[in-house]
Amino acid sequence: MSKAPLMPMATAVWLVENTSLTFKQIADFCKLHEVEIQGIADGEVAKGIVGYNPIISGQLTTDEIDLSSKDENRPLNIVDKDVEIKNTDNKIKKYVPLSKRQDKPDSALWLLKNHSILKDSQIAKLVGVTKNSVSSIRNKSYWNYNSLNAKDPVAMGLFTQKDLL
């Protein structure tokens, strides 16, 4: 799968104004139609769009543009920069206020009602209660079951929607 440059129309405007590349080369690089590129060159398309320099953004090199300018059949190739994004969200246990601690069984009840496919151990890990508490809520034998109100744990901030997936 080939990648399109960032802001393809603005990149095409810059390439038309600043290089001697063919319309086909620019169109193939920017994933646009040749007629659009010709319209940019004629001033009919992309009026008011400021050109975006793909060299500054690291998507093209001057060597790549020079090589493609000399050979009309050579396509422009986008520079691949594989950047590894690390997830730095190390699980650090943080202080949970009393008010949210009292909401944990309510959240477990909500998860049991709305996401019944989750195992007790998964619910216990998400909400932060014991497996015994979750199973007793499921069996309606929890010591305070009658006063529980099912509440969405994501809305209460116990965990994120991403954690639920």
N, C-alpha and C positions, 0 to 999 in steps of 0.2 A: 504494500500500500504506500503510495507516494504522498508526501505531505505538502500542503499548501503553505505559502509563507504567511507570516503574521500580517494582517491587514492587506489582503491581496490587491484590492483596487488601488490603494495608496502606493503600494509597492510597484504596481504596473505604471502608475503615473510617473514615479521617479525613474523607472527604467526607460520609459519612452522619452522623457526629457533629457536624461543624462547618459544614455548609451546608444550604440549603433546596432543593437540587437534587432533581429527581425520580429515582426508581429507574432509569428508562430512561436518563436522561442519564448517571448514574454508571455504569450497566452498559455503555453504549456507549463511554464514555471508557476504562474499565478493561478492556474486552474480556472482561467476565463476563456471566453470565445475570442477568436481572432477579430471578429467584427467589433467586439467591445474595445479591443486594443486599438483598432483603427479609429474608432470613435473617440478614444482618448487622445490620439495623435491629432485628430481634426478639431478637437476642442468641443465636441458635441456631447461626449459622455464624461462623467466625473468632473463636472464644473464645480469649482470651489473645493475640491479635495486636494489637500496638500500632499505632495509626494513624500513617501516614507523610504528612507535609505536602508536597504537590506544589508549593506556592508556594516553600518554602525551596529545594527542589531545582531550581527554575526550569522545571518542566514545565507549570505553570499560572500565571496572573496573577490578582490579585484582581479586576481589571476583567473578565476572561473569566468568572470565577465569578459576578460580579454580573450581567453581561449574560444569562448562561444561567439565573440564578435568576429573572429577570424574565420571560423567555420560555421556557415549558416545551417548546416545539418546537425550540429552538435547541440544537444539540449543543455539547459542550465540545470545544475544539480544543487539542491539545497544542502547546506552544511548540517550534518547530523551531530548534534551535541547531546549525547545521552547523559543526562544529569540524574543521579540517583537521589531520590528524595527519601530521607529516612524519617520514620515516625519516631519523634522524640518524646512522645507521650508516655513516659515511664509511669507505671501505676504506682502512685504514691498515696498511701492511705492518709486521708486528711480528716480533720475534725468534722464530725457531723453534729449539728446542733440538736438539742433535745426535741425541738418541734419536728424536725425531719426524722428523727429516730422513731417517734410515735407514728409517723406516716408510713413506715416500712411495711407493716402488716397490711395496711390499706392498699399499698402498691402491689403486694404479693397477691391479694385478692383480685385486683384489677387484671393482673397478668394471667391468673388462673381462669378468669371469665373470658378475656378477650384473646388470649394466646394459649389455648388449651393444649397445643402441641408441644409446648415447652416442658421439659422434665423438671421435677422438683429441684434437682441439683442446679439446673441452669437458672431457675427463678431465684433460688437462694443466693447464688453468686451475683446475679444482677442487682438484686435489691439489697443484699447485705444482711440477710437473716439466716437462721439455721435451717437445715433440711427438715428437721422435726417440726419447726414452726410452719413451714410451707405445707407439709403433709397434713398437719392438724388443721390448717385453714382449709385445705382441700376436702378433708373429711368432716368439716364443720364442728370439730371438737376443740378448736382453739379457745383458750380460756376467756377471751374477750370477743368472741366471734359476733355476738349480737350488736356490738357497737362499731363494728368495722364498716367503713364506707369505701367502696372501690374507687380509687383515685389513680389517674394516669401518672406513672412514675416519671415519664419524660417531662411532663408539664410541671411536675413538682421539683425537677432538677436532681433527682437521685442518680440518673445516668442519662446518656445521650441516645438519640434515635439510632446513631451509628452502632452503639453497643448492642442494641436490640436486634440488629440485623446480623 
